[in-house]
Every structure is written in structure tokens, then in C-alpha cells.
């Protein structure tokens, strides 16, 4: 899965949890599901530039779908 948007790296890393599952907060993916650092269930890029590079490692051109929530026109920033 690849995510995009304002602040997405920080938001994703908060949801994912600390790299070391023993330090990850309960309620995060790693905090609830990971066993050890080498087997920590999920990877999250640490910057937008690394995200672009890492997405290219796993996805071919055209494999990522564009998606927009039906609520988007109703949201006010």
C-alpha cells in the first residue's frame, strides 16, 4: 500500500509505531502485532524522497490506483 498527502509520513509512522516493537506504543501496528525488530510486520518510509524510491521498488507503473474519498467535497480545511 502506498499513501500520499500532507503530513503522511509523520501520520503513518505514528500509526505504525516505533521500529523496535518493544518500544512501540499499544494500539500501533508494531505495538500490537510485531515480535522483534527484524520481523516487525510493516515498513514505513522515513521521508517523502525515500517513499518515492521505495514505492518504485515494489510497484510497477500503473499498479497504484488513485482514490478520493466521497467526503472530500464536503470537507473544509
C-alpha positions as CSV (number, residue, x, y, z in Angstrom):
1,X,0.0,0.0,0.0
2,X,1.3,3.5,-0.8
3,X,-0.2,6.6,0.9
4,X,0.1,10.2,-0.1
5,X,-1.0,13.5,1.4
6,X,0.1,16.4,3.6
7,X,2.0,15.1,6.6
8,X,1.5,11.4,5.6
9,X,5.0,10.3,6.6
10,X,4.5,11.5,10.2
11,X,0.9,10.2,10.4
12,X,1.9,6.8,9.0
13,X,4.8,6.5,11.3
14,X,2.6,7.3,14.3
15,X,0.1,4.6,13.3
16,X,2.9,2.1,12.6
17,X,4.8,2.6,15.9
18,X,8.4,2.5,16.8
19,X,10.8,0.3,14.8
20,X,11.5,-1.7,17.9
21,X,8.3,-3.4,18.8
22,X,9.3,-3.4,22.5
23,X,9.3,0.4,22.3
24,X,6.1,0.7,20.2
25,X,3.0,2.1,21.9
26,X,0.0,-0.2,22.4
27,X,-2.5,0.5,19.7
28,X,0.1,0.8,17.0
29,X,0.6,-1.9,14.4
30,X,4.0,-2.8,15.7
31,X,3.0,-2.4,19.3
32,X,0.1,-4.9,18.9
33,X,1.4,-7.3,16.2
34,X,5.2,-7.2,15.9
35,X,7.5,-9.7,17.6
36,X,11.0,-8.4,17.1
37,X,12.8,-5.6,15.1
38,X,13.7,-7.9,12.2
39,X,10.1,-9.1,12.0
40,X,8.2,-6.0,12.7
41,X,5.1,-6.6,10.4
42,X,5.3,-3.4,8.4
43,X,7.6,-0.9,6.8
44,X,7.1,2.9,6.6
45,X,9.3,5.3,4.7
46,X,11.1,7.9,6.8
47,X,10.8,10.7,4.2
48,X,8.9,11.6,1.0
49,X,12.0,11.1,-1.1
50,X,12.6,7.6,0.4
51,X,9.0,6.9,-0.1
52,X,9.2,7.6,-3.8
53,X,12.3,5.4,-4.1
54,X,10.8,2.5,-2.1
55,X,7.4,2.7,-4.0
56,X,9.4,2.2,-7.2
57,X,11.0,-1.0,-5.7
58,X,7.6,-2.6,-5.1
59,X,5.1,-1.2,-7.6
60,X,5.3,-1.1,-11.4
61,X,3.9,1.8,-13.4
62,X,0.1,1.7,-13.4
63,X,-0.2,-0.6,-10.4
64,X,-1.2,2.2,-8.0
65,X,-4.8,3.3,-8.1
66,X,-5.9,6.9,-7.5
67,X,-8.6,7.2,-4.8
68,X,-10.5,10.1,-3.4
69,X,-13.0,9.9,-0.5
70,X,-16.6,10.7,-1.4
71,X,-16.5,13.1,1.6
72,X,-13.7,15.2,0.1
73,X,-16.0,17.9,-1.5
74,X,-17.7,18.3,1.9
75,X,-14.5,18.8,4.0
76,X,-13.4,22.2,5.0
77,X,-9.8,22.9,5.9
